[in-house]
Amino acid sequence: MLTHKVRTYSVHQPAPEMALYILSRGRNAGKPMFEPCPNCHIIYVRSTDELERYYWTFYAFWKQGFFHPHLCGSVIEMLRLCDLKTLM
């Protein structure tokens, strides 16, 4: 069960120090990143061990195309925040 806070990233708010960023738009939706971009979700983590564990878990899911059936949109596909929370 997910016990971490998950939010949508906003460029108008400062980025947290300990967080993993998940790309939310395009065919690469679900790809984990260490740096924020305008179209991503934030998973707040408590330690670097959790950060590494979540990063490699999401990387494996993204590489296998796990998120593709859950993308919505006809022109620009996107992974909704509620779908990400449900999948986690």
KEKE-3310 file (N, C-alpha, C; in steps of 0.2 Angstrom, whole numbers, plus 5000, padded with zeros to 4 digits):
npx = (5004:5003:5011:5016:5016:5009:5009:5005:5017:5022:5028:5029:5030:5043:5054:5054:5068:5070:5063:5055:5052:5039:5036:5022:5016:5014:5022:5032:5027:5026:5040:5053:5062:5075:5076:5065:5052:5040:5029:5025:5023:5025:5033:5035:5048:5056:5070:5086:5087:5074:5071:5080:5075:5061:5064:5070:5060:5050:5057:5058:5045:5041:5050:5045:5033:5022:5013:5007:4994:4986:4986:4978:4970:4969:4978:4989:4995:4992:4996:4986:4984:4976:4976:4989:4991:4982:4988:5000)
npy = (4994:5011:5023:5036:5053:5059:5070:5082:5090:5107:5121:5133:5132:5128:5114:5099:5092:5078:5068:5059:5060:5057:5056:5062:5064:5060:5047:5042:5042:5038:5036:5037:5050:5060:5074:5088:5091:5101:5093:5082:5070:5070:5060:5059:5055:5047:5044:5041:5027:5023:5031:5026:5013:5015:5022:5012:5002:5009:5012:4999:4996:5006:5003:4990:4994:4995:5005:5009:5004:5012:5025:5040:5050:5057:5063:5069:5058:5054:5051:5049:5057:5050:5037:5034:5033:5023:5012:5011)
npz = (5000:4996:5005:5004:4999:4985:4971:4959:4949:4950:4942:4948:4962:4974:4971:4980:4991:4993:4982:4970:4952:4941:4924:4916:4903:4886:4876:4884:4896:4914:4915:4926:4935:4941:4941:4940:4928:4918:4915:4925:4939:4957:4969:4985:4995:5009:5012:5004:5001:4999:4988:4978:4977:4973:4961:4953:4952:4946:4934:4929:4927:4917:4907:4902:4897:4905:4909:4897:4893:4902:4898:4893:4881:4865:4856:4863:4874:4891:4908:4921:4937:4947:4941:4942:4956:4959:4952:4959)
capx = (5000:5006:5010:5019:5012:5010:5006:5007:5022:5020:5034:5028:5032:5049:5055:5057:5074:5069:5057:5055:5048:5037:5034:5015:5013:5018:5023:5036:5023:5028:5047:5055:5067:5078:5075:5058:5050:5034:5024:5027:5020:5030:5032:5039:5051:5060:5077:5089:5086:5067:5072:5083:5070:5056:5067:5071:5054:5046:5060:5057:5038:5041:5053:5041:5027:5016:5009:5004:4986:4982:4987:4972:4971:4970:4984:4995:4993:4994:4995:4982:4987:4972:4978:4996:4990:4979:4993:5005)
capy = (5000:5017:5028:5042:5058:5060:5076:5085:5095:5114:5125:5139:5130:5125:5107:5096:5089:5070:5066:5056:5063:5053:5059:5061:5065:5057:5040:5040:5043:5033:5036:5040:5055:5063:5081:5089:5094:5104:5088:5076:5069:5070:5055:5062:5049:5049:5042:5039:5020:5023:5035:5021:5007:5018:5024:5006:4999:5013:5011:4992:4996:5010:4999:4985:4996:4994:5011:5011:5003:5016:5031:5042:5055:5054:5067:5068:5054:5056:5046:5053:5056:5045:5031:5032:5031:5016:5007:5010)
capz = (5000:4996:5011:5002:4996:4977:4969:4952:4950:4948:4941:4953:4968:4974:4971:4986:4990:4993:4978:4963:4947:4936:4918:4915:4896:4880:4875:4889:4903:4918:4916:4932:4934:4947:4940:4938:4922:4918:4915:4929:4946:4962:4974:4991:4999:5016:5012:4998:4999:4996:4982:4973:4976:4969:4954:4949:4951:4941:4928:4926:4924:4911:4901:4900:4894:4910:4909:4891:4893:4906:4896:4890:4877:4858:4852:4868:4879:4898:4914:4926:4944:4950:4939:4945:4963:4959:4950:4964)
cpx = (5004:5005:5013:5014:5014:5006:5008:5012:5020:5027:5034:5030:5039:5049:5057:5064:5074:5062:5059:5050:5046:5034:5026:5012:5018:5019:5028:5033:5025:5036:5049:5061:5069:5077:5068:5057:5043:5028:5025:5023:5026:5028:5037:5042:5055:5067:5080:5088:5079:5068:5075:5078:5064:5058:5067:5065:5050:5050:5059:5049:5038:5044:5049:5034:5021:5011:5005:4996:4982:4983:4980:4974:4972:4976:4990:4992:4996:4992:4992:4985:4983:4974:4985:4995:4987:4984:4998:5002)
cpy = (5006:5022:5035:5047:5059:5066:5078:5090:5102:5118:5131:5138:5127:5117:5104:5092:5081:5069:5063:5059:5058:5057:5057:5062:5062:5050:5037:5041:5037:5033:5040:5045:5058:5071:5082:5092:5097:5098:5081:5076:5069:5064:5057:5055:5052:5048:5041:5032:5020:5026:5030:5016:5009:5019:5017:5002:5003:5012:5004:4992:5000:5006:4994:4987:4995:4999:5012:5009:5008:5023:5034:5048:5053:5057:5066:5064:5056:5051:5051:5052:5050:5038:5029:5030:5024:5011:5006:5005)
cpz = (5000:5002:5010:4999:4989:4975:4962:4953:4947:4948:4946:4960:4969:4974:4977:4985:4989:4989:4972:4958:4942:4930:4917:4908:4891:4880:4881:4896:4907:4919:4922:4931:4941:4947:4938:4931:4922:4918:4919:4936:4951:4967:4979:4994:5005:5016:5005:4996:4996:4989:4976:4972:4972:4962:4950:4948:4946:4934:4925:4923:4918:4905:4898:4897:4899:4910:4903:4891:4897:4904:4892:4886:4870:4854:4857:4873:4886:4903:4919:4933:4948:4948:4942:4952:4964:4957:4955:4970)
residu = (MET:LEU:THR:HIS:LYS:VAL:ARG:THR:TYR:SER:VAL:HIS:GLN:PRO:ALA:PRO:GLU:MET:ALA:LEU:TYR:ILE:LEU:SER:ARG:GLY:ARG:ASN:ALA:GLY:LYS:PRO:MET:PHE:GLU:PRO:CYS:PRO:ASN:CYS:HIS:ILE:ILE:TYR:VAL:ARG:SER:THR:ASP:GLU:LEU:GLU:ARG:TYR:TYR:TRP:THR:PHE:TYR:ALA:PHE:TRP:LYS:GLN:GLY:PHE:PHE:HIS:PRO:HIS:LEU:CYS:GLY:SER:VAL:ILE:GLU:MET:LEU:ARG:LEU:CYS:ASP:LEU:LYS:THR:LEU:MET)
# end
